[in-house]
Structure formats: structure tokens, C-alpha cells
Amino acid sequence: MTTSTTHALDQAIRLQMTAANQFSGHCDETYLNMVGPFGGMTAATLLNAALQHPARLGDPVSLTVNFAGPVALGDFEVEATPLRTNRSTQHWLLLLRQDGEVMTSATAFFANRRETWSEQVAACPQAPAVDELPRMERHERAWFKHYDMRYISGVFQPGGEESNDSLLWVRDEPPRPLDFAALTAIGDIFAPRIFSRRQAFTPAGTVSMTHYFHATQDDLQRAGSDFLLGQAGASRYHHNYADQIAHLWASDGTLLLTSTQVAYFKE
Amino acid sequence: MTTSTTHALDQAIRLQMTAANQFSGHCDETYLNMVGPFGGMTAATLLNAALQHPARLGDPVSLTVNFAGPVALGDFEVEATPLRTNRSTQHWLLLLRQDGEVMTSATAFFANRRETWSEQVAACPQAPAVDELPRMERHERAWFKHYDMRYISGVFQPGGEESNDSLLWVRDEPPRPLDFAALTAIGDIFAPRIFSRRQAFTPAGTVSMTHYFHATQDDLQRAGSDFLLGQAGASRYHHNYADQIAHLWASDGTLLLTSTQVAYFKE
């Protein structure tokens, strides 16, 4: 059995505090994407700075990550500043730098959450059981092999159906208990919508991504290391940019994450 | 005819550059909400700092605003820093302070956009003509009177239907040609989802909001000073927080904005 401290994800997001509000980390080839590392892992790393910060209050409710430039292999610095701490909420500014230059900027909002009236509006879509679906076997990008992805529809592949929407089961490979960092990374699991929409490759990439964490610690614990169901769609593709609206549900149907992003596409 | 320079919106978002990356502004009672000014106007003000900045490149593609504390009546400072400028894109950090304390933080992404393959996925909902609907006549908040809002469904009012979703026509009052600042403000026009869902008041407010601007300058010009159609829904209400996913269309059906936010609610 793999313990969480030796999982590739935990290696990738590992940070060392070097001074007040300052952390150092290292990017290797494990989760490499087309240009730089898988954006979900960069997002998880930035969130991790706030999660590990001694001044942290509560749990993440929202996270926005702006991908300003490709993170290069090697060391990086993360500056994590609690911009404002209220009685039960906290606002963060998170900056990832290499050679003094900002590669990724982020803001996060944390809070102590109490029990309230609750209701889930977005019902979990119908989907075949995980066991009935083949695992996606693709190796173009290093990070693919660290996720077990089982597409139900909207996969980007030669001869695939042109679709704005994608639906898949996904979990870390090997399995790893879900936490805020892992959920953050999985929230970026979907290929740019334009790939499946046109079933054609064009240079593309996320420029800004926002996660809203519905999941509380209880929800995460219940989700465990089981598969999550993810669904993503788009509203408009226009003049180099398209949005994406996505949701992730636990296998018991609990909505864990609402995520949006805007992605560049070349033509 | 009201010229754009004398419109209340232009007064509200007006900024004076005081030093490199530094602007000063003033908050008066014009757009006052329950606690502090209407969040949409604060968002528009922050965006305006980047729009007016001498180093500005291109047009806004995304904007995230975090409401850390209530902006008080009186003067404020905005620090607008271009974190990174690439060949055709630019990343901004925007901080609004009063008495040295961060009240609102924001990040924005700007880009020069070129013509590409385009497609609108999110179709404009069916709605009765504006003239067939009464204007919402409510005066609890100062900012209401600066918008002409005509609800088709999901209005929060005594005896109203319990609904997660709201649909309305909306424009500035008096009419004002649409630009990125006005669109930013209108993107926050919807009441917290929990109000219409339960048709009951609870302390509530947006803590983080993200806009994706599908609208290019051409789209804005075509939209003119006509009504926009806005639709908002929610995915989950849980432990003090709920998300909102919204869209704004021009009267010709063009999707101008995808907006998400997460809002606090007390119980």
C-alpha cells in the first residue's frame, strides 16, 4: 500500500518554508504537460502554501489561479501572504516565481464553516460503473499516467465524436485519499473543450481557473480514494478564448467542486 | 441625453493616478448596498485601474474579485500592478485599500484577441419582450435605482416562487453604452441565490467572483445601451457557502459574459 507521503502528488506539491510567507518547491518531470507541469498540480502547489502556512485559518472555499508563464523544470519560490484575516475567514495572495519572475498568481479564500441549511442542486449525472469502462491508455503527456481516467463521453481521440461536453470517472493513480490539494488538481483534469469539440489539436491552454470547494472535511473523508465523476462543458469559443464550466461529484453523488476556467486556443 | 462622463457609474469608478501603479478613488452613497457599496461597482472600479493604466495591453478576458472586507464611505487607494506582460497577454494584481488595509483583492487577465473559429454553445433563453414586463420597483438599497431590472422569474419578493434560478432583463438607468466596466458591474446584478431559493432573508454576501469576458469590443458596441438578458443558478448550498453560475446575453442573443461567484449565507 502506498502511504500518502510517498505518493507522486505529495512529492510534486511539497514545499519548504524558508522565511516568513516564503516557501521553496521543485518542479520535476513527473506531472509534465505540453509546456510546463500539469496546471492542476501547480494550482495544488499554490493552495498547499496556504494549507501549510502557520497563520492558516479554516479550509479553502475558493481558489483562483492565473497561469502567467510556463513553470520551468527546477526550483521555484512561493510567496503566500494572508492579505486579510477576519474572525472566521481569510484571504490569501499566492505568487509562484522563478528567477524573480511571476509564473503563476493566485488568490484563495479560506473559512471556518459551520453547519447550515444545505441543498445540492446539481444532480450527479447518470454514468456506467467504473468497472464497465476501459482506462484511458495514452502516454503523450507524463501526467496522464498518474490518473486513472475512464471516459464515458467527450474524449479527445482520433475518430471521436465532436462534443463540447465531457464526462469521466477519475482518481489518482495509485489511489490516494482525497484532500483539498488532490481535489484542486483533479479539478483541472479536463482537456481544453476545443479539443473534443473539434476533435482536432490546436495550441491551447488554461489561462485562469477558479475552484469553489463545496466539499468540507467530512465530504472529503467520505469520498476517500474512490473515483470521482467529472463533467465539463463550454459556453462560448470566441477570438482565442473559451470558458469551461465543470463539476466533480463523489461516487455517492455529493457535489465536491464547481470549477470554471478560461482557456486560450490558437485558431 | 446623458453623456457617459456624467453617468453615475462613471462617477463611481473614477480613479486618479497618484503614483506609479497607484490610484485614488472615492466611495459615496450612490451605489450603496447593505454593507458597503454594490460589489459589482467595486469590481468595476478595480478593473478600471487596469483599463486606465498606462501599461495596459489589450482587453479584459478574465477578472476575479475577492471581497475581503466592506469598503467604507470615503477615499480608497487602488494598487494596480502588471505582474507579467507577455507578447499579447497581461496579468494584473489589483488591491483596494483603506487606511492601509486590503478591503478587496483582484486579479485580471488581459489579451489582444484575434479572429478565430468561434461558436456559441450557451443559447440565449426564451424571454418575453422587455416592454411586456414591469420594472422592479424596490428601494431597500441605494444601488437598485441605477439599474432597470425586469424579472421574468426567480425574483426575491414576498410570496415569490422558491427558485434557484433567476432570469431578468437589465440595463443601466439611465441607459449607458456598454463597456467592460459596465458589463463587470452588471455581472454581479443577481441577488444571492439563497434569497430566491428560500424566499427568506438571511445575512449573505459574495466573497469571490470571477468573470470571463466573451465580449470583444465589437460585441460591446453592438450591445449598445440596450437591455441584457441575465440568468443565474446555483450548484450547491452547504455549510455557509453557495456557488452561483451566471450568463449575460446581449439582446441579439450574443453571449457576453460567463460569471461565477461564491456567496456566504448565515444559516
HADDOCK unambig.tbl for C-alpha pairs under 7 A between the chains (distance, minus, plus):
assign (segid A and resid 68 and name CA) (segid B and resid 84 and name CA) 6.65 0.50 0.50
assign (segid A and resid 68 and name CA) (segid B and resid 91 and name CA) 6.42 0.50 0.50
assign (segid A and resid 83 and name CA) (segid B and resid 102 and name CA) 6.52 0.50 0.50
assign (segid A and resid 84 and name CA) (segid B and resid 68 and name CA) 6.64 0.50 0.50
assign (segid A and resid 84 and name CA) (segid B and resid 102 and name CA) 6.60 0.50 0.50
assign (segid A and resid 91 and name CA) (segid B and resid 68 and name CA) 6.42 0.50 0.50
assign (segid A and resid 102 and name CA) (segid B and resid 83 and name CA) 6.51 0.50 0.50
assign (segid A and resid 102 and name CA) (segid B and resid 84 and name CA) 6.59 0.50 0.50
assign (segid A and resid 113 and name CA) (segid B and resid 239 and name CA) 5.46 0.50 0.50
assign (segid A and resid 113 and name CA) (segid B and resid 240 and name CA) 6.06 0.50 0.50
assign (segid A and resid 114 and name CA) (segid B and resid 239 and name CA) 5.22 0.50 0.50
assign (segid A and resid 114 and name CA) (segid B and resid 240 and name CA) 6.40 0.50 0.50
assign (segid A and resid 115 and name CA) (segid B and resid 239 and name CA) 4.79 0.50 0.50
assign (segid A and resid 116 and name CA) (segid B and resid 238 and name CA) 6.68 0.50 0.50
assign (segid A and resid 116 and name CA) (segid B and resid 239 and name CA) 4.92 0.50 0.50
assign (segid A and resid 116 and name CA) (segid B and resid 240 and name CA) 6.07 0.50 0.50
assign (segid A and resid 116 and name CA) (segid B and resid 267 and name CA) 4.77 0.50 0.50
assign (segid A and resid 117 and name CA) (segid B and resid 238 and name CA) 6.95 0.50 0.50
assign (segid A and resid 117 and name CA) (segid B and resid 267 and name CA) 6.04 0.50 0.50
assign (segid A and resid 118 and name CA) (segid B and resid 237 and name CA) 5.07 0.50 0.50
assign (segid A and resid 118 and name CA) (segid B and resid 238 and name CA) 4.61 0.50 0.50
assign (segid A and resid 118 and name CA) (segid B and resid 239 and name CA) 6.72 0.50 0.50
assign (segid A and resid 119 and name CA) (segid B and resid 236 and name CA) 5.80 0.50 0.50
assign (segid A and resid 119 and name CA) (segid B and resid 237 and name CA) 5.11 0.50 0.50
assign (segid A and resid 119 and name CA) (segid B and resid 238 and name CA) 6.56 0.50 0.50
assign (segid A and resid 120 and name CA) (segid B and resid 235 and name CA) 6.24 0.50 0.50
assign (segid A and resid 120 and name CA) (segid B and resid 236 and name CA) 4.29 0.50 0.50
assign (segid A and resid 120 and name CA) (segid B and resid 237 and name CA) 6.21 0.50 0.50
assign (segid A and resid 121 and name CA) (segid B and resid 234 and name CA) 6.60 0.50 0.50
assign (segid A and resid 121 and name CA) (segid B and resid 235 and name CA) 4.84 0.50 0.50
assign (segid A and resid 121 and name CA) (segid B and resid 236 and name CA) 5.39 0.50 0.50
assign (segid A and resid 122 and name CA) (segid B and resid 235 and name CA) 4.73 0.50 0.50
assign (segid A and resid 122 and name CA) (segid B and resid 236 and name CA) 6.73 0.50 0.50
assign (segid A and resid 212 and name CA) (segid B and resid 243 and name CA) 7.00 0.50 0.50
assign (segid A and resid 212 and name CA) (segid B and resid 262 and name CA) 6.86 0.50 0.50
assign (segid A and resid 214 and name CA) (segid B and resid 238 and name CA) 6.55 0.50 0.50
assign (segid A and resid 234 and name CA) (segid B and resid 121 and name CA) 6.59 0.50 0.50
assign (segid A and resid 235 and name CA) (segid B and resid 120 and name CA) 6.24 0.50 0.50
assign (segid A and resid 235 and name CA) (segid B and resid 121 and name CA) 4.84 0.50 0.50
assign (segid A and resid 235 and name CA) (segid B and resid 122 and name CA) 4.73 0.50 0.50
assign (segid A and resid 236 and name CA) (segid B and resid 119 and name CA) 5.82 0.50 0.50
assign (segid A and resid 236 and name CA) (segid B and resid 120 and name CA) 4.30 0.50 0.50
assign (segid A and resid 236 and name CA) (segid B and resid 121 and name CA) 5.38 0.50 0.50
assign (segid A and resid 236 and name CA) (segid B and resid 122 and name CA) 6.72 0.50 0.50
assign (segid A and resid 236 and name CA) (segid B and resid 214 and name CA) 6.99 0.50 0.50
assign (segid A and resid 237 and name CA) (segid B and resid 118 and name CA) 5.07 0.50 0.50
assign (segid A and resid 237 and name CA) (segid B and resid 119 and name CA) 5.13 0.50 0.50
assign (segid A and resid 237 and name CA) (segid B and resid 120 and name CA) 6.21 0.50 0.50
assign (segid A and resid 238 and name CA) (segid B and resid 116 and name CA) 6.70 0.50 0.50
assign (segid A and resid 238 and name CA) (segid B and resid 117 and name CA) 6.95 0.50 0.50
assign (segid A and resid 238 and name CA) (segid B and resid 118 and name CA) 4.62 0.50 0.50
assign (segid A and resid 238 and name CA) (segid B and resid 119 and name CA) 6.56 0.50 0.50
assign (segid A and resid 238 and name CA) (segid B and resid 214 and name CA) 6.54 0.50 0.50
assign (segid A and resid 239 and name CA) (segid B and resid 113 and name CA) 5.47 0.50 0.50
assign (segid A and resid 239 and name CA) (segid B and resid 114 and name CA) 5.22 0.50 0.50
assign (segid A and resid 239 and name CA) (segid B and resid 115 and name CA) 4.80 0.50 0.50
assign (segid A and resid 239 and name CA) (segid B and resid 116 and name CA) 4.92 0.50 0.50
assign (segid A and resid 239 and name CA) (segid B and resid 118 and name CA) 6.73 0.50 0.50
assign (segid A and resid 240 and name CA) (segid B and resid 113 and name CA) 6.07 0.50 0.50
assign (segid A and resid 240 and name CA) (segid B and resid 114 and name CA) 6.40 0.50 0.50
assign (segid A and resid 240 and name CA) (segid B and resid 116 and name CA) 6.06 0.50 0.50
assign (segid A and resid 262 and name CA) (segid B and resid 212 and name CA) 6.86 0.50 0.50
assign (segid A and resid 267 and name CA) (segid B and resid 116 and name CA) 4.76 0.50 0.50
assign (segid A and resid 267 and name CA) (segid B and resid 117 and name CA) 6.03 0.50 0.50
